[in-house]
Amino acid sequence: MHFCMLIPTYRGAKTLPILFEKLIKIVPSEDILVIDDGSTDDTVEICRQNNIEFISHRKNRGKGFALKTGFNWAIENDYDAVITIDADLQHPPESIPDFIAAIENGADLVVGNRMRDVATMPLERKFSNFLSSFFVSLLAGKKILDSQCGFRAIRKWVIQKSHLHFNRYQMESELLIESVRMDANLEFIPIPTIYNDNESHFDQIIDTARFISFILFYYPTRLTN
Protein backbone atom coordinates (compact mmCIF):
# COMPACT_ATOMS: atom_id res chain seq x y z
CA MET A 1 0.00 0.00 0.00
CA HIS A 2 1.34 3.40 -1.02
CA PHE A 3 1.30 5.97 1.83
CA CYS A 4 2.27 9.61 2.07
CA MET A 5 2.83 11.89 5.07
CA LEU A 6 0.92 15.17 5.24
CA ILE A 7 2.15 17.88 7.61
CA PRO A 8 -0.15 20.93 7.89
CA THR A 9 1.72 23.77 9.55
CA TYR A 10 1.54 27.43 10.39
CA ARG A 11 4.82 29.00 11.50
CA GLY A 12 6.42 25.61 12.10
CA ALA A 13 10.04 26.61 11.47
CA LYS A 14 11.11 25.91 15.05
CA THR A 15 10.07 22.25 15.11
CA LEU A 16 10.10 21.10 11.47
CA PRO A 17 13.85 20.29 11.33
CA ILE A 18 13.49 17.90 14.29
CA LEU A 19 10.37 16.35 12.80
CA PHE A 20 12.03 15.87 9.40
CA GLU A 21 15.02 14.18 11.04
CA LYS A 22 12.71 11.66 12.69
CA LEU A 23 10.41 11.14 9.71
CA ILE A 24 13.05 10.38 7.07
CA LYS A 25 14.17 7.41 9.17
CA ILE A 26 10.70 5.94 8.65
CA VAL A 27 9.25 7.43 5.46
CA PRO A 28 10.96 8.21 2.11
CA SER A 29 11.41 11.97 1.80
CA GLU A 30 9.58 11.99 -1.57
CA ASP A 31 6.45 10.75 0.24
CA ILE A 32 6.35 13.72 2.62
CA LEU A 33 4.38 16.89 1.92
CA VAL A 34 4.28 20.02 4.05
CA ILE A 35 1.28 22.28 3.62
CA ASP A 36 2.41 25.74 4.68
CA ASP A 37 -0.72 27.61 5.69
CA GLY A 38 0.46 31.18 5.14
CA SER A 39 3.49 31.11 7.47
CA THR A 40 5.53 34.26 8.00
CA ASP A 41 8.63 32.48 9.33
CA ASP A 42 11.26 30.28 7.62
CA THR A 43 8.98 27.27 7.11
CA VAL A 44 9.40 27.23 3.31
CA GLU A 45 13.17 27.70 3.46
CA ILE A 46 13.50 24.83 5.93
CA CYS A 47 11.51 22.57 3.57
CA ARG A 48 13.85 23.54 0.73
CA GLN A 49 16.94 22.90 2.83
CA ASN A 50 15.69 19.41 3.68
CA ASN A 51 14.47 18.59 0.16
CA ILE A 52 10.91 18.18 1.41
CA GLU A 53 8.10 19.00 -1.00
CA PHE A 54 5.72 21.74 0.10
CA ILE A 55 2.65 23.65 -0.98
CA SER A 56 2.18 27.19 0.34
CA HIS A 57 -1.03 29.10 0.87
CA ARG A 58 -0.66 32.82 0.32
CA LYS A 59 -2.61 33.51 3.51
CA ASN A 60 -3.69 31.51 6.54
CA ARG A 61 -6.80 29.50 5.67
CA GLY A 62 -7.00 27.10 8.62
CA LYS A 63 -5.79 23.59 9.43
CA GLY A 64 -8.78 21.95 7.76
CA PHE A 65 -8.15 23.81 4.53
CA ALA A 66 -4.46 22.86 4.67
CA LEU A 67 -5.40 19.21 5.10
CA LYS A 68 -7.78 19.42 2.15
CA THR A 69 -4.91 20.77 0.04
CA GLY A 70 -2.82 17.80 1.13
CA PHE A 71 -5.65 15.36 0.44
CA ASN A 72 -5.98 16.66 -3.11
CA TRP A 73 -2.23 16.32 -3.65
CA ALA A 74 -2.28 12.73 -2.36
CA ILE A 75 -5.15 11.77 -4.65
CA GLU A 76 -3.52 13.43 -7.66
CA ASN A 77 -0.34 11.48 -6.94
CA ASP A 78 -2.21 8.18 -6.63
CA TYR A 79 -1.52 7.39 -2.97
CA ASP A 80 -3.68 4.69 -1.40
CA ALA A 81 -3.74 6.33 2.02
CA VAL A 82 -2.38 9.32 3.90
CA ILE A 83 -0.93 9.78 7.36
CA THR A 84 -1.41 13.19 8.92
CA ILE A 85 0.88 14.43 11.66
CA ASP A 86 1.18 17.81 13.36
CA ALA A 87 4.37 19.82 13.06
CA ASP A 88 4.65 20.72 16.75
CA LEU A 89 6.31 17.45 17.90
CA GLN A 90 3.27 16.38 19.94
CA HIS A 91 2.88 13.23 17.84
CA PRO A 92 5.57 10.51 17.98
CA PRO A 93 6.70 9.51 14.46
CA GLU A 94 7.88 6.21 15.94
CA SER A 95 4.19 5.17 16.03
CA ILE A 96 3.78 5.49 12.25
CA PRO A 97 4.36 1.75 11.59
CA ASP A 98 1.46 0.98 13.96
CA PHE A 99 -0.84 3.22 11.94
CA ILE A 100 0.29 1.62 8.67
CA ALA A 101 -0.23 -1.87 10.08
CA ALA A 102 -3.76 -0.99 11.20
CA ILE A 103 -4.68 0.24 7.72
CA GLU A 104 -3.12 -2.80 6.07
CA ASN A 105 -5.12 -5.02 8.43
CA GLY A 106 -8.43 -3.51 7.33
CA ALA A 107 -8.95 -0.19 9.12
CA ASP A 108 -10.20 2.71 7.01
CA LEU A 109 -9.42 5.51 9.46
CA VAL A 110 -6.95 5.23 12.33
CA VAL A 111 -6.77 7.92 15.01
CA GLY A 112 -4.26 8.41 17.80
CA ASN A 113 -5.75 8.19 21.27
CA ARG A 114 -3.99 10.26 23.94
CA MET A 115 -6.73 9.94 26.54
CA ARG A 116 -5.39 6.83 28.29
CA ASP A 117 -2.68 8.94 29.94
CA VAL A 118 -3.60 12.58 30.46
CA ALA A 119 -1.30 13.36 33.39
CA THR A 120 0.78 15.75 31.29
CA MET A 121 -2.17 17.29 29.43
CA PRO A 122 -3.02 20.87 30.46
CA LEU A 123 -6.29 21.13 32.34
CA GLU A 124 -7.97 23.31 29.70
CA ARG A 125 -7.07 20.80 26.98
CA LYS A 126 -8.45 17.90 29.04
CA PHE A 127 -11.71 19.81 29.34
CA SER A 128 -11.90 20.76 25.66
CA ASN A 129 -10.96 17.23 24.55
CA PHE A 130 -13.62 15.70 26.78
CA LEU A 131 -16.34 18.06 25.57
CA SER A 132 -15.46 17.84 21.89
CA SER A 133 -15.19 14.04 21.98
CA PHE A 134 -18.55 13.86 23.80
CA PHE A 135 -20.35 15.96 21.20
CA VAL A 136 -18.65 14.33 18.22
CA SER A 137 -19.61 10.92 19.63
CA LEU A 138 -23.20 12.15 19.97
CA LEU A 139 -23.29 13.44 16.40
CA ALA A 140 -21.57 10.38 14.96
CA GLY A 141 -23.59 7.85 16.93
CA LYS A 142 -20.38 6.07 17.93
CA LYS A 143 -17.92 6.41 20.81
CA ILE A 144 -15.05 8.66 19.73
CA LEU A 145 -12.11 8.34 22.11
CA ASP A 146 -10.06 11.37 21.01
CA SER A 147 -11.70 13.66 18.48
CA GLN A 148 -8.97 16.31 18.53
CA CYS A 149 -5.94 14.17 17.76
CA GLY A 150 -4.50 15.06 14.35
CA PHE A 151 -2.26 11.97 14.13
CA ARG A 152 -4.24 9.81 11.72
CA ALA A 153 -4.07 7.34 8.86
CA ILE A 154 -6.85 7.62 6.29
CA ARG A 155 -7.68 5.52 3.24
CA LYS A 156 -8.21 7.39 -0.01
CA TRP A 157 -11.84 6.35 -0.41
CA VAL A 158 -12.76 7.91 2.96
CA ILE A 159 -11.32 11.23 1.82
CA GLN A 160 -12.98 11.07 -1.59
CA LYS A 161 -16.46 10.26 -0.26
CA SER A 162 -16.51 12.58 2.75
CA HIS A 163 -18.44 15.84 2.42
CA LEU A 164 -16.22 18.31 4.27
CA HIS A 165 -17.67 21.78 4.76
CA PHE A 166 -15.32 23.28 7.35
CA ASN A 167 -11.81 24.66 6.92
CA ARG A 168 -10.43 25.01 10.42
CA TYR A 169 -10.04 22.66 13.39
CA GLN A 170 -13.66 21.49 13.07
CA MET A 171 -12.83 19.64 9.86
CA GLU A 172 -11.01 16.90 11.74
CA SER A 173 -14.15 16.24 13.81
CA GLU A 174 -16.26 16.45 10.66
CA LEU A 175 -14.15 13.75 9.02
CA LEU A 176 -14.79 11.44 11.98
CA ILE A 177 -18.55 11.94 11.71
CA GLU A 178 -18.51 11.43 7.95
CA SER A 179 -16.45 8.24 8.23
CA VAL A 180 -18.80 6.71 10.80
CA ARG A 181 -21.84 7.57 8.68
CA MET A 182 -20.19 5.81 5.73
CA ASP A 183 -19.61 2.70 7.89
CA ALA A 184 -15.85 3.06 7.63
CA ASN A 185 -13.81 0.85 9.92
CA LEU A 186 -12.61 3.32 12.57
CA GLU A 187 -9.82 2.32 14.96
CA PHE A 188 -7.93 4.12 17.72
CA ILE A 189 -4.29 3.54 18.60
CA PRO A 190 -2.90 4.60 21.99
CA ILE A 191 -0.12 7.18 21.67
CA PRO A 192 1.78 9.14 24.33
CA THR A 193 0.36 12.44 25.49
CA ILE A 194 3.07 14.99 24.67
CA TYR A 195 2.78 18.67 25.43
CA ASN A 196 5.60 21.16 25.11
CA ASP A 197 6.21 24.90 25.12
CA ASN A 198 5.73 25.34 21.38
CA GLU A 199 3.28 27.96 20.19
CA SER A 200 -0.34 26.87 20.04
CA HIS A 201 -2.56 28.30 17.31
CA PHE A 202 -5.77 27.17 19.03
CA ASP A 203 -7.72 30.22 20.19
CA GLN A 204 -9.86 29.18 23.17
CA ILE A 205 -12.60 31.74 22.47
CA ILE A 206 -12.71 31.91 18.68
CA ASP A 207 -12.19 28.20 18.05
CA THR A 208 -14.70 27.26 20.75
CA ALA A 209 -17.26 29.49 19.03
CA ARG A 210 -16.43 27.82 15.73
CA PHE A 211 -16.94 24.40 17.30
CA ILE A 212 -20.35 25.45 18.62
CA SER A 213 -21.33 26.53 15.10
CA PHE A 214 -20.10 23.15 13.86
CA ILE A 215 -22.33 21.34 16.36
CA LEU A 216 -25.33 23.44 15.32
CA PHE A 217 -24.60 22.61 11.68
CA TYR A 218 -24.50 18.84 12.25
CA TYR A 219 -27.10 18.42 14.99
CA PRO A 220 -30.18 18.65 12.70
CA THR A 221 -28.73 15.88 10.50
CA ARG A 222 -28.24 13.75 13.62
CA LEU A 223 -31.96 14.02 14.37
CA THR A 224 -32.89 12.74 10.91
CA ASN A 225 -30.51 9.73 10.97
PEVEN-V293737 format. One record per backbone hydrogen bond with DSSP energy under -0.5 kcal/mol. CO is the residue of the C=O (numbers start at 1). NH is the residue of the N-H. If there is no record, write none. Layout:
BEGIN
co->CO nh->NH
co->CO nh->NH
END
This chain:
BEGIN
co->1 nh->3
co->2 nh->80
co->2 nh->81
co->4 nh->83
co->5 nh->33
co->6 nh->8
co->6 nh->85
co->7 nh->35
co->8 nh->87
co->9 nh->37
co->12 nh->15
co->12 nh->16
co->13 nh->17
co->15 nh->19
co->16 nh->20
co->17 nh->21
co->18 nh->22
co->19 nh->23
co->20 nh->24
co->22 nh->25
co->23 nh->26
co->23 nh->27
co->28 nh->31
co->29 nh->32
co->31 nh->5
co->32 nh->53
co->33 nh->7
co->34 nh->36
co->34 nh->55
co->35 nh->9
co->35 nh->37
co->36 nh->38
co->36 nh->57
co->42 nh->46
co->43 nh->47
co->44 nh->48
co->45 nh->49
co->46 nh->50
co->47 nh->52
co->48 nh->51
co->53 nh->34
co->55 nh->36
co->57 nh->38
co->62 nh->66
co->63 nh->67
co->64 nh->68
co->65 nh->69
co->66 nh->70
co->67 nh->71
co->68 nh->72
co->69 nh->73
co->70 nh->74
co->71 nh->75
co->72 nh->76
co->73 nh->77
co->74 nh->79
co->75 nh->78
co->80 nh->156
co->81 nh->4
co->82 nh->154
co->83 nh->6
co->84 nh->152
co->86 nh->89
co->90 nh->194
co->91 nh->93
co->92 nh->95
co->93 nh->96
co->95 nh->98
co->95 nh->99
co->96 nh->100
co->97 nh->101
co->98 nh->102
co->99 nh->103
co->100 nh->104
co->101 nh->105
co->102 nh->107
co->103 nh->106
co->108 nh->155
co->109 nh->187
co->110 nh->153
co->111 nh->189
co->112 nh->114
co->113 nh->191
co->114 nh->117
co->118 nh->121
co->122 nh->125
co->122 nh->126
co->123 nh->127
co->124 nh->128
co->125 nh->129
co->126 nh->130
co->127 nh->131
co->128 nh->132
co->129 nh->133
co->130 nh->134
co->131 nh->135
co->132 nh->136
co->133 nh->137
co->134 nh->138
co->135 nh->139
co->136 nh->140
co->137 nh->141
co->137 nh->142
co->143 nh->145
co->146 nh->149
co->150 nh->152
co->151 nh->112
co->152 nh->84
co->153 nh->110
co->154 nh->82
co->155 nh->158
co->155 nh->159
co->156 nh->160
co->157 nh->161
co->158 nh->162
co->162 nh->164
co->163 nh->165
co->167 nh->65
co->168 nh->171
co->169 nh->172
co->169 nh->173
co->170 nh->173
co->170 nh->174
co->171 nh->175
co->172 nh->176
co->173 nh->177
co->174 nh->178
co->175 nh->179
co->176 nh->180
co->177 nh->181
co->178 nh->182
co->179 nh->184
co->180 nh->183
co->184 nh->186
co->185 nh->108
co->185 nh->109
co->187 nh->111
co->189 nh->113
co->192 nh->194
co->193 nh->195
co->201 nh->203
co->202 nh->204
co->203 nh->207
co->203 nh->208
co->204 nh->208
co->205 nh->209
co->206 nh->210
co->207 nh->211
co->208 nh->212
co->209 nh->213
co->210 nh->214
co->211 nh->215
co->212 nh->216
co->213 nh->217
co->214 nh->218
co->215 nh->219
co->216 nh->220
co->218 nh->222
co->219 nh->223
co->220 nh->224
co->222 nh->225
END
